[in-house]
Amino acid sequence: MQGAAQQREIYDLLVIGGGVNGTGIAADAAGRGLKVLLCEMNDLASATSSNSSKLIHGGLRYLEYYEFRLVHEALAEREVLLKNAPHIISPLRFQLPHRAHLRPAWMIRAGLFLYDHLAKRATLARSESIKFTDSSPLKPIMTKGFEYSDAKVDDARLVICNALAAQQQGADILVQTKCVQAQRCTEGWCVVLQDSSNKQTTVYAKAVANAAGPWVASLFKDVLQAKSPKKIRLVKGSHIIVPRIHSQPQAFILQNEDGRIVFVIPYEDNFSLIGTTDVEYKGDPSAVCIDQEEIDYLIDVCNQHFKQQINATEIVSSYSGVRPLLNDESDSAQAVTRDYTFEIEDLAGKSPLLSVFGGKITTYRKLSEAAVNKLCEYFPQATAAWTKNAVLPGGDFESKSELQALLQLQYPWLETDLIRRYVRSYGTLCQKFLTGATSLADMGKDFGAGLYQQEVDYLLAHEWASCIEDVLWRRSKMGMYLSAEQSSDLEAYISRVQAAVNEPPLSYEGGNSTQRLPQQQAS
């Protein structure tokens, strides 16, 4: 980076923000031949993009707010993403218990009919009415309901896969690197970046994309010294994770007296993910966390429906995210639109600044494509849109079962459950840390629950992980399995690795450029 500044190397596009929209824009633009740099002030997917309900869905409840265009686009994108990321996205059936005093059956049937037909279903089964038997985990009072299809996603790994795709197309990805100043200059934009050691570097770009998520508006005030063209409304969504409430493969969508719905989703084999809440949020997005009222709310809704009762002492983990939604003046947080828009402004037809407002994870690829389409008006040399039919890194296989069988044949000494985890987290990328291994001994130290040194080393060297939270909660979900002692052991190991690569700096080759491993951050 220092050499790039000295030579006044100019990027076509600087993307600010390493969430799903930022990495999606970076990958799309790099694949069209633009020279791209992405900077993220913390870790990739460290904010909203790793704190979702982990669903790729049309948004059944959005139909009540007449968001037909958004639901249509999301349903169409659901099919695209199922095809392009089969390792981290998979079909999921949802059961909706009918509670007549909340929503009449005809309304739900009409909504599900639209849900089935607003966009083409290539792989997913249609909705249907169902009856609950004694084997249902629901309370006996609930006898009828509906079932429909959507999909689940490892949201943080979706971001990582897009960052890897961007890097493969030649983009430079910088984490732990904050944009502290940006102003127009003769080259287009002169931007000051600051790393985790407070070292500043100046870079130049012809265009800037503000994909800072919850910080999209504050970036105007703090970095651009300008007024944001749109207002956003911060809405907090919180989730809790508890031991598996039931053994059935379906997820449940529960209606509540306040008109909201709560998902109960099978999660990482042994757990149930319960969420989300919708709460107005006024504070620092970095400091968001679940409160007791939200915990009580989620537990209460769950206990109203299921035979197996839960309490707060059973919570294994919880998380909260702030959704930066367009301020459409809705009365309640749940009614705020999940649609997106972007604003673009330039100076005499040059130096464009594109800013992304709103959005949801399901439509990130479509948003990214539309944003880059607009930016490419300033870059006539750019090639056509390409991501709709592009498989994300690790997704180049026919089926999970075939890939699992292949890996079992190649590495018969690996436990079946471990292979299943590798396939659903990494797809074929797991070969990067498995190739050459002939026994468990070759995998190095087991930090706990099958998290081997080879996997950790891969995440540190090739997926921008720099601290224990990156490894345990975003790159993998092993944080729910490791004990405090095991986590401490892993943290010490990561510190040793980071110290080795930072003094003196050790680089590794990534894409068409050399990327430096980020310095360790406190977990």
N, C-alpha and C positions, 0 to 999 in steps of 0.2 A: 504493500500500500504506500509506503514512504517513497519508493522508487516511482510509483505511478504519479504521485503528486509532483515530484521533482521534474518529471518529463512532461507534466501537464497532460497526462493521458486523460482523454475525455470519454466518459461513459455516455451511451445514448440515453440510458434510463437509470435513475437511482430510485429504488423502492424503499420507503421507510415503513418498517413494521414486518415482523416475522410470524404473523398469524396465517390463517388459511387463505385470506384474501391477498396478503402481501406475497406469500410464496407462490400462490396461484398466478398472480400477475407476473412475477419474475420468471416463472417457468414458461408461461405463454409467450412473453416478449422475447426471451432468449431463444426460444424455438423458432421465432420468426426472423432471426438473424440480428437482433439488437444486442448491443453490448450492455450488460445489465450488472448492477451492483445492488445487493439488498443488505440493509443494516437493521439489526434488531437490538434494542437496548438491553434486553435480558436474554432469556433462552427462547428458541423457537417454540411457538405454541404455549408460552408461559402464562398467558392471560386467558382471554375468552375462549380461544380455540382448543384448549384442553379441558375446559370446564363446562362442556355442553351436556345435553342428555344422551349424547353418543348415538344419535339416530340420523339416518338418511331417510327423510320422510317428506311427504307432501304437505303435512300439517292439517290433519283432519279438522281440528277446531278452528282453523283460519277461515273455513267456509262460513262459519257463523258471522264473520265480519266481512263477508262478501269479497274476500281476497282471491277471486277466481284466477286472475292472471298469475299471481304468485304460486298458488297451488298447482296450476297447470305446469308452470315452468319447473317447479320442484319435483313433481311426479315424473316429468320427462327426464330430468337430470338423475333421478333415482335409478333409472334403467342404465343411463350412461355410466354412472359411477359403479354400479354393480358389475358391469362388464370390464371397466378399466382398472378396478382395484379389488379383485376377488379375494385377495389375501386379508385385507383389513375391513372389507365390507361384505356382509352376508345377509340373506333374507331372514325376516323374522315375522312370525304371525302374532297378531295382537288380539286379545279377547277383551271385549267391552261389556261388562255387566249392565243390564238394562235396569234403570231406576226411574220408573214412570213419572214420579213427581218432579224429576229434574229435567228430563227431555223426553217428549213423547216418542214412541217407537217409529212413527211415520217420519219424523224429522231425522232420526238417525239413519233409517233406511234410505231416505232421499240423499243425505250427505254421503253415505257409502256408495250409492249409485253414481254420484258425481265423481267420487274418489276413484272408482273403478274405470270411469270413462273419460275423464278430463284429459288424459294422456294415454298413449298406447302402453299396454302391459306386455312386455316381451317374455318375462320369466316368472312373474309373481302371480299367485292364485287370486281369484276374485274374492270379494267379501261374501259372507253367508250368515244366516241366522243360526244360532246354536242353542241347545239346552244343556244346562249344567247338571251333572249327575253327582252322586255321593262321593265320587272320586275327585271332584273339583276341590281345589284348595280354598275356594270361596265359601263364605257362610251359607248355610242351607236356605236362608231367606232369598238368596239370589238364584233364581231358577232359569232365567232366560238371558240371552245376550246376543252379541254379534262378534264375528271374527273377520279380520281383514289383514292385508299384508303391507309391510314396510321393510326397512332394513336397519341394521345396526352397524356402527363404525367405531374403530379406534381413532378418535378425533385427533389426538396428538400425533399419531403415526401418519395420518393423512397429511398433516403439515410437513412432517419430515420427508415423506415421499415426494411432495411437491418441491421441497428444497433440493432434494437429490436430483429430481428431474431438471430443475433449473441449472444446477451445477453441471449435470451431464451435457446441457446445451451451451455451456461456457460461462454461465453467470458466476460472479463472485458472491459468496455468502459470508457476512460478518455478524457474529453474535457477540453479546456483551459489548456492543458498540452503539452509542447513542448519538443521534443527530442533535447537535446543540445550536447550530446556526445555519441558515440557508438564505442566500440572497442572489438575485439575478446579476449576471456579469456578462462579459463579452462572449464567453464560451457557452453561456446559457444559464447555468446555476453554479455558484461557488458554495460548497457545503463543508462545514466543519464537523468532523466526527470525533468522538471521544471514547476511548476504550475503558476497560475496567480499572486500569491503573491511572486513569485521568490524562493519559497521553492523547494529544489532539493531532489530527491529520486533516489536511484539506484535500477534497476531491472535487472533480468537475463533472457535470452531467448536462446534457442537452434538455432533459426533461426530468421531472420529479413526480412520483406517485406517493401520495400520502395515504397509506393503508394502516394507520396507527391504531385502528379499532377504538377503544374507549378514550384514547388520547388524540383522536383525529381533530377535534376542535381546539384542544389546548395547544396542539402543535402550531396552529396558526398564531396564537397569542405569544407563545414562549420562544418559538424558533423562527417563524416567518414574519413576526411583528405585523400581523395583519388580522383583519376580522374574518372569522369563519363564515362562509357563505350559507351554511345550514346549521340549524340547531339540532343537537342530539339529546336524547333522553336516556339516561343510564338506568337500566333495570337489572336488579340482582336476581340471579337464579341459583338456588342452592340444592344440593343433593346429599343424601346419606347412603352409605353402603353397609349392609348388614349380612350376616350369614344367610344362605339361600332359604327363602321363605317356603318354597315349594319345589317339587322335583320336575314339574312339567316344563317342556321346552318353550312354551309361549310366554310372551310378555303380556302385561295387563295394563289397560288404560282405565283409570278410575275417575268417575265423576264425583264432584263434591258440591256441597250446598251453596258455595259461593260462586258457582258457575265455572270454576276452574277444573282442570283435569290433572291427575298425577300418574306418571308412568311407574310401573314396577317391572324392571327388566332383568332377565338372567344375565349375570355379569361374571366374566372370568371363571366360569365353571362352578365355583363354590359360593357365589354371593348374589345378592339382589341389589340392584341400583334403584333408588327411590327418589323421584323428583319430577318436576321442579317447582320452585316457588317463583313468584313474580312480585318483586318489591322495589319500589322507587329507591334509587341510591344517589346520594349527594356527595359522598366522600371521595377519597383517593382510590382509584381503581386498583392500585397495587395493594391496598390494605383490606380488600373485601374479604369477608368471612361469614360463615353461617351464624345465626343467632338462635337463642333458645326458642323464640317464638316460631321460627321456621322449623326447627327440629320437632317441636310439639305438633305443628301443623301436619307435617309429613307422616309422623307416627300415627296421629289420629285418623287421617284419611286411610292409611293402610289397615289399621285395626278395625275400622268400620266394615271392611270388606273381607278380610282373610280370617280363616279359622285360627291359624297360627298368629298369636299376638306377639308384638315386639315392644321393646322399651329402649330407652336411650343408652342403657349400659351395654347393649348389644352392637352399637354402632362401631364398625371396624375403622371407618374413615368417612370423611365428609369433604365437600369442596363447594366453592362458590365462584361464580363468574359474573362479570358485568357485561351485559349486552348493550352495545352502543346503537340504540334504535333511533330512527328518524322521529323527531318531535312532531307528531301529527295532531297534537292538542287533544288526544283521547283522554277520557275521564279517568280510566284505570290503566294500570301497568299492563295487564293481560290483553288489553284492547289495542295497545300500540302496534302499529304495523311492523311486520317482519320483512317487509319489502326493502329494497335497496335503491340507491341512486348514486351517481357520481357527478361531481362538478369539475369542469375543466376551464381554466382561464390561462391566457398567454399574454405576451407583450409584443404587439405588432406582428402577430403570426408566428412568434418564436417563443422559446423557453416555456413550454406548457407546464402547468401544475395541475395534476388530476388528484382529486380527493374522493375517497370512498366513504359513503355514509350508509349505515344500516347493513342489512343482509343477514343471512343464515347459512350455516355450514353446507346445507344441501345444495345451495345455488352458487357456491363459491366459484366453480369452474365457469359457469355462464357469466357471472359478474366479471371474472377476470378476462374472459374473452371479449366482452363488450367494452371493458375499460381499455384493453390493448388495441382493439379496433379503432377506438377514438384516438389513442395516442399515435397510432400508425399513420394518421392523416398528416403528421409532422415528419414521418419517415417513409418517403415513397419507395425506398429500397426494401422495406419490410415485406416478407412473404405472407402467405395467407394463413388464416386460423387453422390450427392443427390438433388441438387437444381433445376434441370430441372422440376421436378414434385412437388416442394414444394411451397405451397401457402404462400405468405408473410403475416406477421401479419396484421390482419384486413380484409384480402381478403377471408375469409372463409364464403362465401354466394353464392347463386345460381345466383342472378341477383340484380342489383341496385334497380329496381322497387319493387322486393319482399322485400328487406331489408327496403326500405323506407316505404312500407306498414306496415311492422311489427313494425317499430319504431313509426309510426303514431298511431298504435293500442295501443302500450305500453305507449306512451307519447302523448296523444291527445291534450295536452295543448301547445305543441311545434308547431311553425309555419312551414308550409310545406317547405318554402325556407330554413329555418334553418336545417331541417332534411336532405334536399338535400345536403347542404354544409357538414354536418357531414358525410354523406355516401360517398361523393366523396373525402373527406379529410382523414377520419379515418376508414371507413368501420365499422366492428364490434367493433373496438377499442373504438368507442364512448360510448359503454356500460360501460366502465371504469369510465366515469364521469357522466353518466346518471343514472346508476343503483341506486335505492333508492330514486330518486327524484320523487315527486308527483305533483309538481307545479313549475312555474317559480321562485317562491320565494326560492325554494330549490337550484336553480342554482346560487344563490348569486348575486353580483353586476353585472349589465350590463355595461361594459366599453364603449359600443357603437356598434351599428349595429349587436347586437346579440352575441357579444363576452362576454360570462358570466364567472364569477369568477371560477366556477367549471372546465371549460375548461382550463383556464389559470393555475389553480393549478395542473391539470393533466400534462400539458406540462412542468411545472417547476419540478415536482416530478418524472416524468416517461419518459420524452423525452429529457432530458439534456438541456432544454432551461434555459438561465440564464440572459437574458437581453431583452429589449423591441424589438430589431430587430429580435432576435431569434423567439419571439412569433408572431410578426405581419407580418414578411416577409418570414420566412422559414417554421415554423410549421403551420401557417395559412397564408392567403393572405389578412388579414383584415387591413393591413396598408393603403390600397387604400380607405378605408371607414371611418376610424376614423379621427376626427378633431384634430388639434394641442392640444386643451385643453383636449380632451379625451385621446390622446396619453400621455400627461404629467401626467394625473391621473393614467394611467396604469403603467407608468414608476415608479411613486412613490410607487405604490402597490408592484411591483416586487422588488423594493429596500427593502421594509419592510420585504417581505418574505425571500429574500436572507440574510438579516441581521440576521433574526431569525434562519436560518438553519446553518449559518456559525459561530455564537458565542453563545454558544459552538457548535461544529459540530453536525449536526443531519443527521443520515444516513437513507436510506431506502433500502429495500431488492430488489435486481434485479438479475434475473437469479440465478446462484449458488453462487453469491458473493454479498457483501454489497458495494453499490456504494455511494459515497459522492456527494451531489449536488455541482456543480461548483460555484465558486464565481462570483458575478456579474461583467460584463464587461461594459464599457461605450458603449452606443449605437451610 
